[in-house]
Amino acid sequence: MNTQVPATVSAPQTDTALAANPVLRVAPAAPAAAAAYFAASLAFHTDVSDVAAALAADGDPGFVLVDIRSTESWDQGHIPGALHLPTALIPGQAGELLDKSVPVVTYCWGPACNGATRAALALAQLGYQVKEMLGGFEYWAREGFAYETWQGTVQPVADQLTVPVDAEDCGC
């Protein structure tokens, strides 16, 4: 029995080789499954740069940006044009403040906070189309986008670890 693998075909990795590699310990999904997952992810999420570009464009961005944090957090800094609707108030106030025909984008503090996810769930359960802004307020500020406080507008310096220094965008 010939056990040699032709040069054009890679031999499958052994269980020992996979176990030694933490990246491949769980095999990647099949391409069709991966495509479905990533397409679904984009239906649920957007990012700071895309929100900033949509808000900066002339006219209606086509969504309402909702800051779901506390009043103290809102006063500390929020994205210009955002609507303040803390998660706890969604059941009682969403119907008065939001139109179900207009998509909603939620944000909270940052990637370590799941408040925007909880708010998006509450809104979806009420019948709203909703996306979560990845990175939250933290990455809005880290990417150098202006924000408002109770004292006025703040223009932060962009963190070079989150945005390119000499380019209009990251090219993602």
Buried (B, 14 or more C-beta within 10 A) or exposed (E): EEEEEEEEEEEEEEEEEBEEEEEEEEEEEEEEEEEEEEEEEEEEBBBBBBBBEBBEEEEEBEBBBBBBBBEEBBBBBBBEEBBBBBBEBBEEEBEEBBEEEEBBBBBBBBEEBEBBBBBBBBBEEBEBBBBBBBBBBBBBBBBBBBBBEEEEEEEBEBEEEBBEEEEEEEEE
